[in-house]
Each structure stands twice: as structure tokens, then as C-alpha cells.
Amino acid sequence: MPELGYLGPEGSYSHEAALLAGENYTPVAYPSLSALWRDLQGGHLEAGIFPVENSIEGTVGQVMDLFVKPGLLRVQREIILPIHHCLLARTRRPPGEMERVISHFQALAQCSRFLEQQLPGVPWVETSSTAQAARQVAESERPWAAVAGPFSARIYHLEVLVDHISDAPDNYTRFWLAGPDEPARGEKCKTTLVFQVANRPGALYSVLREFAWRGINLTFIASRRVRSNPEDYMFFVDFWGSQDDPVIAGVLQAVRSRSTFFACLGSYIADGEPGSAWLEPPPVTDLLQQCRREIDTIDSQVVRLLGMRTRLVQQIGELKSGLGWIRDSQREAEVLRQVREQARQEGVDENMVVQIYRLLMEQFVDMQARMLAQEKQAP
């Protein structure tokens, strides 16, 4: 059977999620997510299980970083696993007799209220995972306890001393089943995108409004700082719907056109129910008014920038007054080259932009000529 990698050791929540992925795989434990990713990229595995988000701790940053690397894999399925922490030991005994409590630091934090009240003064010892904690308790003859799930208890033959010890009852982790193959589609489909936008005001808004205009409700959004440039961010978004749908295909095309980096990680079978994920798009009249308001704002900015440019041209004219010349053909050619390239990057008609700038140049040259003439006439 094809192999499915997961973050080990045996008995981890990732192992449990791997078993939920189906009986058609042989689960294989990995010591780290990066090692799992390398073997998956190298074709040594059919698929891999990756924890994406915990309802209490938030997104798993390492997984986000992996999925923006070259050679992107496809998300094939979503698995939502309830996180059910218990107090485990080799034999049944009162919790107060324990010498130490062992677990992953997040699990200890998520059960801190119970541990402080029921095991006061008992030291906490951190391990790499809840499953590792369960294994250490199983291998030791000391009166130690582990915070882990009932699945770990079964794997390592431990007793459940106290069930449901989490401070927050609604604790779950969302996993992605990922691999190189195209994901299967279904009636309950989610689509995941990752994109980067230019570092300028309104760039992210210009992308997100594409979803609002189509009545698409985002179910997840997260940002990750780009390591090569700390001022730039990658954005992940999930929403209900498949890229086979014309509306979804339209928003994908719009987001791609507004992004400096874009990748669709897949449309895949999702857990849960769409509910009110699809909303009624705003009325056309409302969209028209919104567009006009944005145009008014942009026009105001354009006029303000033209005013700044005019004042700079006036300063340049004053500096040129003693030189006896106005036009600089090389400078004009360079400006036209730059705006042509910027227009191309923005998807604007290059010839239209060049015509506008030629008109501006003629107006500003005339302005400088008048300034020079006035200066010569001055007594």
C-alpha cells in the first residue's frame, strides 16, 4: 500500500489524523515536519499529514512556510480532529501521588487550570510531543503522568486517570492531507490560496474585495512574514467552493492579476458544513457607488501628487535659470521608459500612460519657459 507520512512518534494526534485519512495508506512516522516534507517532495511518499491550525494556539507557522516553497504540493483533503487531553499513567493512582507531569508545552498550557488545581506543586516537564510524553511514562517505573489523548493511551497501554482535562472544551486541530496528485472534488469543497501583494497602501484590500464582490465568505485567513524581506507578507485564505465553479475561477483569476506571487494549493474535500459561506453579492448599485467613492479618493490623490510634482518642477526651473536651457532629452526619455514599464506591470495601457506624460512634460516645459522669460524681463 502507498505510504502516508505523519509527525511522530506513534500515538500522536497526527498519527490519529493519518488513520482517519483512510485504510488505503500505510502510516509512517517522521521525526520532523521538514523531513516529512523532503521525502514527500522527493517522491518517497504518496502523501503526508500536516497540522495547519489549532483552535486555541492558532496557525502552525512551520507548515505555512513549507507550503510556499518551490515545488508546491496539492492539498487533497481536510481533516478536523478534536483534541481530547487526558491525564495518563502506567497504573491507576491518585493524581496527587505523581512526581512529575510530562507533555508538549502547548498541551500543558491548555490544561494548566486542571494541573494547578489537581496536581499543585507537581513539576511540569516538556517533551517534543504528547505521544513522546506517553511513551516516556510507559517506559518508566516512576510515578509519572502524561498529558495526552486516549489514542496515545491505547498505543502505549496506559491508564486514563482523568478524562477531559482541557481548560477549553472546544479544542480541535485542522490537518491537511497533501501530495503531488490532483485532489478529488466533492459537494463540500474548500479552496486554499496563497498570495503576496505589493507593499503599498490598499494592495491587500484590492484582493479581498474581489471575494466580497462575488459574495464569497473567507473561512480562514493567515499571514506569514517573508523571510527574505521582513516588510513583506504571504497571505493564506480558505473559502468554500471549487475552482471548477465559474465564480471561483473568476476570483482566482482576479487575485492572480493583483498579486506579485500566487498559488492555488487545491480545491479539496473539506470537513464541516458550508453553512452561510456563500452570501448574496451586494446589489450592483451599491458596487457602483463603492467604485465611484474609490475613484474619488484616487482622483484626490492624483491631484495632490500632481501638485507636488508641479512644485518640484518649479524648483528645477529656478535651478536651471542660470544655465540657459530648459529641455533635457535624456531625462525625458528615461522618465517615459520608467512609466511605460510601471504601466506594463500594473496592467495599464502603456501608450495611454506615455501620452499623458508627454502632455505633462510639454506643460511643465512651457511653465519653466515662462519662468525663464519672466526672469529675463525683470529689472
C-alpha positions, 0 to 999 in steps of 0.5 A: 500500500502507498505510504502516508507520512505523519509527525511522530512518534506513534500515538500522536494526534497526527498519527490519529489524523493519518488513520482517519485519512483512510485504510488505503495508506500505510502510516509512517512516522517522521521525526520532523515536519521538514523531513516529512516534507523532503521525502514527500517532495522527493517522491518517497511518499504518496502523501503526508499529514500536516497540522495547519491550525489549532483552535486555541494556539492558532496557525502552525507557522512551520507548515505555512512556510513549507507550503510556499516553497518551490515545488508546491504540493496539492492539498487533497483533503481536510481533516478536523480532529478534536483534541481530547487531553487526558491525564495518563499513567502506567497504573491507576493512582491518585493524581496527587501521588505523581512526581512529575507531569510530562507533555508538549508545552502547548498541551500543558498550557491548555490544561494548566487550570486542571494541573494547578488545581489537581496536581499543585506543586507537581513539576511540569516537564516538556517533551517534543510531543504528547505521544513522546510524553506517553511513551516516556511514562510507559517506559518508566517505573516512576510515578509519572503522568502524561498529558495526552489523548486516549489514542496515545493511551491505547498505543502505549497501554496506559491508564486514563486517570482523568478524562477531559482535562482541557481548560477549553472544551472546544479544542480541535486541530485542522490537518491537511492531507497533501501530495503531488496528485490532483485532489478529488472534488466533492459537494463540500469543497474548500479552496486554499490560496496563497498570495503576496501583494505589493507593499503599498497602501490598499494592495491587500484590500484590492484582493479581498474585495474581489471575494466580497464582490462575488459574495464569497465568505473567507473561512480562514485567513493567515499571514506569514512574514517573508523571510527574505524581506521582513516588510513583506507578507504571504497571505493564506485564505480558505473559502468554500467552493471549487475552482471548477465553479465559474465564480471561483475561477473568476476570483482566482483569476482576479487575485492572480492579476493583483498579486506579485506571487500566487498559488492555488494549493487545491480545491479539496474535500473539506470537513464541516458544513458550508453553512452561510459561506456563500452570501448574496453579492451586494446589489450592483448599485451599491458596487457602483457607488463603492467604485465611484467613492474609490475613484474619488479618493484616487482622483484626490490623490492624483491631484495632490501628487500632481501638485507636488510634482508641479512644485518640484518642477518649479524648483528645477526651473529656478535651478536651471535659470542660470544655465540657459536651457530648459529641455533635457532629452535624456531625462525625458526619455528615461522618465517615459521608459520608467512609466511605460514599464510601471504601466506594463506591470500594473496592467495599464495601457502603456501608450495611454500612460506615455501620452499623458506624460508627454502632455505633462512634460510639454506643460511643465516645459512651457511653465519653466519657459515662462519662468525663464522669460519672466526672469529675463524681463525683470529689472 
